[in-house]
Amino acid sequence: MGISKILIIAGIVLLAAGLLLHYAHLFSFLNLGRLPGDIRIRRGNFSFYFPLTTCILLSMLITLILYIFRK
């Protein structure tokens, strides 16, 4: 794969990510980042947040999409 194809694919991925971030409010009904299993710790002026369930769900979705496109 040549450098030109890699740059085109990277550009498309960045464009898709930008559009997703810009229109993220349209997907607020999914509650991504606030699912049961996401770890939130708040103690005084310290807070820690790790979206464990959201990461697993998105990983499974991306794996499924890539599996479909490879076939």
A tleap script that builds the chain and sets N, CA, C and O, in Angstrom:
source leaprc.protein.ff14SB
mol = sequence {
  NMET GLY ILE SER LYS ILE LEU ILE ILE ALA
  GLY ILE VAL LEU LEU ALA ALA GLY LEU LEU
  LEU HIE TYR ALA HIE LEU PHE SER PHE LEU
  ASN LEU GLY ARG LEU PRO GLY ASP ILE ARG
  ILE ARG ARG GLY ASN PHE SER PHE TYR PHE
  PRO LEU THR THR CYS ILE LEU LEU SER MET
  LEU ILE THR LEU ILE LEU TYR ILE PHE ARG
  CLYS
}
set mol.1.N position { 0.846 -1.171 0.000 }
set mol.1.CA position { 0.000 0.000 0.000 }
set mol.1.C position { 0.891 1.233 0.000 }
set mol.1.O position { 1.776 1.376 0.844 }
set mol.2.N position { 0.648 2.106 -0.943 }
set mol.2.CA position { 1.468 3.298 -1.060 }
set mol.2.C position { 1.107 4.353 -0.033 }
set mol.2.O position { 0.060 4.291 0.612 }
set mol.3.N position { 2.002 5.323 0.102 }
set mol.3.CA position { 1.800 6.395 1.070 }
set mol.3.C position { 0.564 7.225 0.732 }
set mol.3.O position { -0.091 7.760 1.627 }
set mol.4.N position { 0.245 7.331 -0.561 }
set mol.4.CA position { -0.930 8.114 -0.941 }
set mol.4.C position { -2.218 7.467 -0.439 }
set mol.4.O position { -3.120 8.169 0.019 }
set mol.5.N position { -2.317 6.148 -0.517 }
set mol.5.CA position { -3.512 5.461 -0.021 }
set mol.5.C position { -3.623 5.581 1.493 }
set mol.5.O position { -4.719 5.743 2.029 }
set mol.6.N position { -2.500 5.502 2.172 }
set mol.6.CA position { -2.503 5.634 3.628 }
set mol.6.C position { -2.974 7.031 4.028 }
set mol.6.O position { -3.761 7.175 4.964 }
set mol.7.N position { -2.500 8.055 3.329 }
set mol.7.CA position { -2.919 9.423 3.632 }
set mol.7.C position { -4.402 9.640 3.335 }
set mol.7.O position { -5.083 10.348 4.078 }
set mol.8.N position { -4.903 9.047 2.270 }
set mol.8.CA position { -6.322 9.177 1.947 }
set mol.8.C position { -7.174 8.505 3.017 }
set mol.8.O position { -8.173 9.072 3.461 }
set mol.9.N position { -6.790 7.307 3.431 }
set mol.9.CA position { -7.537 6.599 4.471 }
set mol.9.C position { -7.479 7.366 5.786 }
set mol.9.O position { -8.492 7.480 6.477 }
set mol.10.N position { -6.312 7.891 6.140 }
set mol.10.CA position { -6.178 8.672 7.370 }
set mol.10.C position { -7.058 9.922 7.306 }
set mol.10.O position { -7.671 10.299 8.305 }
set mol.11.N position { -7.122 10.556 6.152 }
set mol.11.CA position { -7.974 11.729 5.985 }
set mol.11.C position { -9.444 11.396 6.148 }
set mol.11.O position { -10.188 12.150 6.774 }
set mol.12.N position { -9.865 10.280 5.595 }
set mol.12.CA position { -11.264 9.865 5.727 }
set mol.12.C position { -11.593 9.543 7.178 }
set mol.12.O position { -12.665 9.900 7.668 }
set mol.13.N position { -10.677 8.867 7.867 }
set mol.13.CA position { -10.891 8.547 9.282 }
set mol.13.C position { -10.973 9.824 10.113 }
set mol.13.O position { -11.837 9.935 10.983 }
set mol.14.N position { -10.093 10.784 9.860 }
set mol.14.CA position { -10.130 12.051 10.597 }
set mol.14.C position { -11.408 12.833 10.298 }
set mol.14.O position { -11.981 13.447 11.197 }
set mol.15.N position { -11.853 12.815 9.057 }
set mol.15.CA position { -13.101 13.488 8.694 }
set mol.15.C position { -14.279 12.847 9.419 }
set mol.15.O position { -15.136 13.546 9.961 }
set mol.16.N position { -14.322 11.523 9.429 }
set mol.16.CA position { -15.408 10.815 10.121 }
set mol.16.C position { -15.391 11.117 11.621 }
set mol.16.O position { -16.442 11.335 12.222 }
set mol.17.N position { -14.207 11.129 12.221 }
set mol.17.CA position { -14.094 11.434 13.652 }
set mol.17.C position { -14.538 12.867 13.935 }
set mol.17.O position { -15.216 13.117 14.931 }
set mol.18.N position { -14.171 13.792 13.085 }
set mol.18.CA position { -14.578 15.181 13.246 }
set mol.18.C position { -16.082 15.356 13.134 }
set mol.18.O position { -16.688 16.085 13.920 }
set mol.19.N position { -16.683 14.691 12.161 }
set mol.19.CA position { -18.139 14.771 12.012 }
set mol.19.C position { -18.845 14.134 13.199 }
set mol.19.O position { -19.861 14.645 13.671 }
set mol.20.N position { -18.310 13.022 13.679 }
set mol.20.CA position { -18.903 12.365 14.836 }
set mol.20.C position { -18.842 13.259 16.069 }
set mol.20.O position { -19.813 13.347 16.819 }
set mol.21.N position { -17.714 13.919 16.282 }
set mol.21.CA position { -17.590 14.813 17.433 }
set mol.21.C position { -18.496 16.036 17.292 }
set mol.21.O position { -19.059 16.517 18.275 }
set mol.22.N position { -18.628 16.530 16.071 }
set mol.22.CA position { -19.455 17.712 15.839 }
set mol.22.C position { -20.935 17.401 16.064 }
set mol.22.O position { -21.667 18.227 16.609 }
set mol.23.N position { -21.373 16.224 15.650 }
set mol.23.CA position { -22.777 15.852 15.766 }
set mol.23.C position { -23.030 14.860 16.900 }
set mol.23.O position { -24.001 14.104 16.856 }
set mol.24.N position { -22.178 14.856 17.898 }
set mol.24.CA position { -22.300 13.909 19.010 }
set mol.24.C position { -23.587 14.119 19.796 }
set mol.24.O position { -24.125 13.169 20.364 }
set mol.25.N position { -24.081 15.339 19.836 }
set mol.25.CA position { -25.303 15.604 20.590 }
set mol.25.C position { -26.504 14.855 20.008 }
set mol.25.O position { -27.486 14.635 20.716 }
set mol.26.N position { -26.447 14.464 18.748 }
set mol.26.CA position { -27.539 13.709 18.143 }
set mol.26.C position { -27.606 12.274 18.665 }
set mol.26.O position { -28.646 11.623 18.563 }
set mol.27.N position { -26.494 11.780 19.227 }
set mol.27.CA position { -26.433 10.422 19.738 }
set mol.27.C position { -26.485 10.369 21.262 }
set mol.27.O position { -26.104 9.364 21.861 }
set mol.28.N position { -26.954 11.443 21.890 }
set mol.28.CA position { -26.966 11.491 23.351 }
set mol.28.C position { -27.936 10.485 23.962 }
set mol.28.O position { -27.805 10.145 25.138 }
set mol.29.N position { -28.901 10.006 23.190 }
set mol.29.CA position { -29.850 9.028 23.715 }
set mol.29.C position { -29.182 7.685 24.014 }
set mol.29.O position { -29.759 6.866 24.729 }
set mol.30.N position { -27.981 7.439 23.485 }
set mol.30.CA position { -27.276 6.186 23.731 }
set mol.30.C position { -26.652 6.124 25.124 }
set mol.30.O position { -26.313 5.041 25.601 }
set mol.31.N position { -26.497 7.274 25.778 }
set mol.31.CA position { -25.882 7.372 27.109 }
set mol.31.C position { -24.472 6.806 27.151 }
set mol.31.O position { -24.057 6.285 28.185 }
set mol.32.N position { -23.729 6.893 26.062 }
set mol.32.CA position { -22.345 6.418 26.076 }
set mol.32.C position { -21.554 7.253 27.063 }
set mol.32.O position { -21.642 8.481 27.060 }
set mol.33.N position { -20.791 6.596 27.895 }
set mol.33.CA position { -20.025 7.277 28.928 }
set mol.33.C position { -20.754 7.317 30.253 }
set mol.33.O position { -20.167 7.691 31.269 }
set mol.34.N position { -22.031 6.936 30.263 }
set mol.34.CA position { -22.804 6.915 31.501 }
set mol.34.C position { -23.521 5.580 31.665 }
set mol.34.O position { -24.616 5.518 32.223 }
set mol.35.N position { -22.903 4.528 31.180 }
set mol.35.CA position { -23.505 3.202 31.261 }
set mol.35.C position { -23.185 2.544 32.598 }
set mol.35.O position { -22.191 2.893 33.234 }
set mol.36.N position { -24.018 1.591 33.033 }
set mol.36.CA position { -23.670 0.833 34.238 }
set mol.36.C position { -22.360 0.081 33.998 }
set mol.36.O position { -22.194 -0.550 32.954 }
set mol.37.N position { -21.462 0.140 34.920 }
set mol.37.CA position { -20.162 -0.503 34.757 }
set mol.37.C position { -19.056 0.490 34.464 }
set mol.37.O position { -17.878 0.153 34.582 }
set mol.38.N position { -19.415 1.709 34.084 }
set mol.38.CA position { -18.413 2.766 33.928 }
set mol.38.C position { -17.976 3.193 35.329 }
set mol.38.O position { -18.809 3.415 36.207 }
set mol.39.N position { -16.687 3.303 35.524 }
set mol.39.CA position { -16.138 3.554 36.863 }
set mol.39.C position { -16.026 5.051 37.105 }
set mol.39.O position { -15.374 5.770 36.348 }
set mol.40.N position { -16.679 5.515 38.186 }
set mol.40.CA position { -16.605 6.917 38.606 }
set mol.40.C position { -16.248 6.964 40.076 }
set mol.40.O position { -16.933 6.368 40.907 }
set mol.41.N position { -15.181 7.670 40.397 }
set mol.41.CA position { -14.776 7.832 41.795 }
set mol.41.C position { -14.619 9.322 42.047 }
set mol.41.O position { -13.854 10.001 41.363 }
set mol.42.N position { -15.357 9.827 43.042 }
set mol.42.CA position { -15.246 11.240 43.432 }
set mol.42.C position { -14.971 11.306 44.925 }
set mol.42.O position { -15.772 10.832 45.730 }
set mol.43.N position { -13.849 11.887 45.293 }
set mol.43.CA position { -13.473 12.053 46.697 }
set mol.43.C position { -12.925 13.464 46.870 }
set mol.43.O position { -11.831 13.768 46.395 }
set mol.44.N position { -13.658 14.302 47.530 }
set mol.44.CA position { -13.191 15.670 47.760 }
set mol.44.C position { -12.965 16.400 46.444 }
set mol.44.O position { -13.877 16.521 45.626 }
set mol.45.N position { -11.753 16.881 46.247 }
set mol.45.CA position { -11.444 17.601 45.006 }
set mol.45.C position { -10.767 16.692 43.976 }
set mol.45.O position { -10.158 17.185 43.026 }
set mol.46.N position { -10.867 15.377 44.154 }
set mol.46.CA position { -10.293 14.401 43.231 }
set mol.46.C position { -11.414 13.626 42.559 }
set mol.46.O position { -12.356 13.182 43.215 }
set mol.47.N position { -11.305 13.470 41.254 }
set mol.47.CA position { -12.280 12.626 40.554 }
set mol.47.C position { -11.548 11.779 39.523 }
set mol.47.O position { -10.606 12.231 38.871 }
set mol.48.N position { -12.007 10.539 39.395 }
set mol.48.CA position { -11.435 9.594 38.446 }
set mol.48.C position { -12.585 8.983 37.677 }
set mol.48.O position { -13.587 8.579 38.268 }
set mol.49.N position { -12.450 8.911 36.361 }
set mol.49.CA position { -13.502 8.356 35.524 }
set mol.49.C position { -12.885 7.452 34.476 }
set mol.49.O position { -11.972 7.859 33.757 }
set mol.50.N position { -13.385 6.218 34.386 }
set mol.50.CA position { -12.943 5.294 33.350 }
set mol.50.C position { -14.170 4.598 32.771 }
set mol.50.O position { -14.820 3.827 33.477 }
set mol.51.N position { -14.505 4.850 31.502 }
set mol.51.CA position { -15.708 4.280 30.898 }
set mol.51.C position { -15.493 2.834 30.444 }
set mol.51.O position { -15.417 2.572 29.243 }
set mol.52.N position { -15.398 1.912 31.368 }
set mol.52.CA position { -15.090 0.515 31.073 }
set mol.52.C position { -16.147 -0.126 30.177 }
set mol.52.O position { -15.811 -0.707 29.144 }
set mol.53.N position { -17.404 -0.029 30.556 }
set mol.53.CA position { -18.475 -0.644 29.769 }
set mol.53.C position { -18.586 -0.003 28.394 }
set mol.53.O position { -18.797 -0.698 27.401 }
set mol.54.N position { -18.448 1.297 28.330 }
set mol.54.CA position { -18.508 1.997 27.050 }
set mol.54.C position { -17.374 1.541 26.138 }
set mol.54.O position { -17.587 1.346 24.941 }
set mol.55.N position { -16.174 1.369 26.686 }
set mol.55.CA position { -15.036 0.902 25.887 }
set mol.55.C position { -15.282 -0.505 25.342 }
set mol.55.O position { -14.990 -0.785 24.179 }
set mol.56.N position { -15.815 -1.378 26.177 }
set mol.56.CA position { -16.092 -2.747 25.733 }
set mol.56.C position { -17.160 -2.753 24.645 }
set mol.56.O position { -17.019 -3.449 23.639 }
set mol.57.N position { -18.223 -1.984 24.841 }
set mol.57.CA position { -19.303 -1.916 23.858 }
set mol.57.C position { -18.815 -1.365 22.524 }
set mol.57.O position { -19.144 -1.916 21.474 }
set mol.58.N position { -18.044 -0.294 22.550 }
set mol.58.CA position { -17.516 0.283 21.310 }
set mol.58.C position { -16.519 -0.658 20.636 }
set mol.58.O position { -16.473 -0.733 19.409 }
set mol.59.N position { -15.731 -1.367 21.420 }
set mol.59.CA position { -14.790 -2.327 20.858 }
set mol.59.C position { -15.521 -3.448 20.136 }
set mol.59.O position { -15.120 -3.852 19.045 }
set mol.60.N position { -16.598 -3.956 20.743 }
set mol.60.CA position { -17.378 -5.005 20.090 }
set mol.60.C position { -18.039 -4.488 18.814 }
set mol.60.O position { -18.096 -5.207 17.817 }
set mol.61.N position { -18.534 -3.265 18.832 }
set mol.61.CA position { -19.166 -2.681 17.648 }
set mol.61.C position { -18.171 -2.490 16.509 }
set mol.61.O position { -18.470 -2.815 15.360 }
set mol.62.N position { -16.988 -1.963 16.823 }
set mol.62.CA position { -15.957 -1.755 15.802 }
set mol.62.C position { -15.466 -3.096 15.261 }
set mol.62.O position { -15.219 -3.222 14.061 }
set mol.63.N position { -15.321 -4.098 16.128 }
set mol.63.CA position { -14.919 -5.436 15.681 }
set mol.63.C position { -15.951 -6.022 14.733 }
set mol.63.O position { -15.592 -6.615 13.715 }
set mol.64.N position { -17.221 -5.864 15.052 }
set mol.64.CA position { -18.291 -6.360 14.182 }
set mol.64.C position { -18.279 -5.666 12.825 }
set mol.64.O position { -18.426 -6.317 11.791 }
set mol.65.N position { -18.105 -4.357 12.827 }
set mol.65.CA position { -18.058 -3.604 11.569 }
set mol.65.C position { -16.878 -4.042 10.715 }
set mol.65.O position { -17.028 -4.255 9.512 }
set mol.66.N position { -15.706 -4.177 11.326 }
set mol.66.CA position { -14.528 -4.612 10.575 }
set mol.66.C position { -14.687 -6.035 10.060 }
set mol.66.O position { -14.232 -6.346 8.959 }
set mol.67.N position { -15.331 -6.910 10.845 }
set mol.67.CA position { -15.578 -8.279 10.411 }
set mol.67.C position { -16.478 -8.302 9.173 }
set mol.67.O position { -16.240 -9.061 8.234 }
set mol.68.N position { -17.506 -7.465 9.188 }
set mol.68.CA position { -18.442 -7.403 8.066 }
set mol.68.C position { -17.750 -6.894 6.815 }
set mol.68.O position { -17.975 -7.427 5.729 }
set mol.69.N position { -16.905 -5.866 6.947 }
set mol.69.CA position { -16.227 -5.293 5.779 }
set mol.69.C position { -15.149 -6.214 5.214 }
set mol.69.O position { -14.826 -6.118 4.030 }
set mol.70.N position { -14.586 -7.100 6.026 }
set mol.70.CA position { -13.550 -8.007 5.533 }
set mol.70.C position { -14.110 -9.160 4.726 }
set mol.70.O position { -13.401 -9.754 3.914 }
set mol.71.N position { -15.362 -9.477 4.939 }
set mol.71.CA position { -15.985 -10.597 4.212 }
set mol.71.C position { -16.385 -10.202 2.822 }
set mol.71.O position { -16.922 -11.023 2.078 }
savepdb mol mol.pdb
quit
